[in-house]
Amino acid sequence: MHSKTTLMGGALAAMTLVPALANASLVLDTGTPTAGASLNEVDSSPQWFAAEFSLSAGSTVTALSVYLQQPTGLGQVGDTYTLDIFGAAGFTGRQSGQQLDYSTTGKFTASDAWNTTNLAGTSSGTWTATTTGSYWVAIEVSSSAQTRGLDLPTTTNNGTAPASGFAFLDSNTNNQFTTNGAPDVGFQVTATTAVPVPAGASWLLGGGLLGIGVFGRRRRTAASAT
């Protein structure tokens, strides 16, 4: 009985060595804007903004956040906007050349604050990257029915995961995203990244369970012989 308990304990100990399957972290964090920062209005004129970030294949985006302010006489709490994720190839330039990977709707809930959209609670659900590389997250307003306008304060891009680039779109850019003169605005992207199980831990776990099975068979064989 003591030997069986020891083997079981070894198997359970091995299980504690196996890490969680995924870790949630900010893969994009441009930092919180400071008081008095210059403002950039997102609206349907159009005037849209985007930030570039990196993602590994198999990573699942679970939340998108934008730092927003409420302009006087324009946007209201409860207004909506569109959040898109694009592949890097062809993002700047003609919209026909863009690769739209994901789209969902965000809601303006508070001024001078991060407005977070938890993707699991949307009709679009979460999104998992199939390739490792650069991506763009964009905030867009398709019509005044979504909002008459919301402000994005400028940030210094000094967060825990700074953007590798910024872009904007308006009538002066021929309705194409460009990085030239784009302001740094507040974006955050939260993603879960798969964590591989160490081969040693898997071997130890398998060996422990195999040992329990072999020991059990030997006990039953010995009992039958007597």
Phi, psi and omega in degrees: 000323180296319180296319180296320179296320179297317179296319179298319180297323178295320180294318180293323178297322178297324180297327180289343179278344181281120183286170176298152184289337183208148176242129178271132180203165176279118176266349172216126177208101184279355181093152181282128178300150179266162180300138178086006180294150178294152187250148179229118186274127173263127182204185185269013185295333359264159170214105187236162185222156183208159177223146183260141179212168181251149182213142178269149177302136181092349177284139182248120177283124184248341181206145176234132182231144176227136178272119188233152171236156180263113179289148179296124176078007181243250185301151180232153174304132183104345176296160181238167177205167181258138175243122182240150170241126181243151168289157184290326183296122177076009183295313176273132184122203183299137181296335180293341180265001182280152175249099180277115182264333185201147177211138177208176181249131175255161181234136177282116185246336183201145179270151182054048184202161172287124176259109189255134175250111176278114191294331180298336181268006179255165178291338179280337181072189178282172180224134181247129179287136179264343179226151176278134179165197181265145178223163177238134171253134185229147171251130185222154175231117186276333180201164179292349176292334175283304176198152176278349178151141175224151183259139172248110178292149178287141177244166178268004177056047182241029180283192183286340178217077185301151176290146177272355177183161177230155179213159174214164182222133171204186184294335180282348177254021182059034180056037176235142177291136176221151177269347182291116178075012182289134178282152175276115182238169189276112175230148170223140175232124178255134181218152173258132182247128180298137179249119181294145177278126179303137182301323181297319181293320179296320181294317182295318179297313180296319180295321179296315180292323178296320179298321178297319180294316180296317180298319180297319179295321180295321179297317180292323179295317179296319180295322180292324182292332180273000000 
